[in-house]
Amino acid sequence: MKRPLVTCPMCQKQAQLEEVLTAQSNQNVIYTCPSCHFTLRNIYTSKG
């Protein structure tokens, strides 16, 4: 099964979804790029 790739909006490098997203208990999602360490917090999801 193919794993989805996510492209960093800053450096354009790609990484696998499970490497870059962190789900928190309050239903917030945090994106962190493993290459440039760009972080995006409070990503809107269908759950909240």
C-alpha positions in Angstrom: 0.0 0.0 0.0 1.3 3.5 -0.9 1.8 5.9 1.9 0.7 9.5 1.2 3.4 12.2 0.8 3.1 15.7 2.2 4.9 18.6 0.6 6.3 21.3 2.9 5.0 24.8 2.0 8.3 26.4 2.8 11.1 24.1 1.4 9.0 22.0 -1.0 10.5 18.7 0.3 8.2 15.7 0.6 7.9 13.4 3.6 5.5 10.6 4.5 2.3 11.6 6.3 3.0 9.8 9.5 6.5 11.5 9.8 5.2 15.0 9.7 1.8 15.2 11.4 1.2 14.9 15.1 -2.4 14.6 16.4 -3.1 16.1 19.9 -5.7 15.1 22.4 -7.6 18.3 21.8 -8.1 17.3 18.1 -5.5 19.9 16.9 -3.0 18.7 14.3 0.6 19.9 14.1 2.7 19.7 10.9 6.5 19.7 11.3 8.8 19.5 8.3 11.7 17.1 9.0 14.0 19.0 6.6 13.6 22.7 7.4 11.7 22.3 10.7 8.8 24.6 9.6 5.9 24.1 12.0 2.2 24.8 11.3 -0.2 24.4 14.3 -3.9 24.2 14.7 -4.6 22.7 11.3 -8.3 22.5 10.7 -9.7 19.0 10.4 -13.2 17.7 9.8 -13.3 16.7 13.5 -12.7 20.2 14.8 
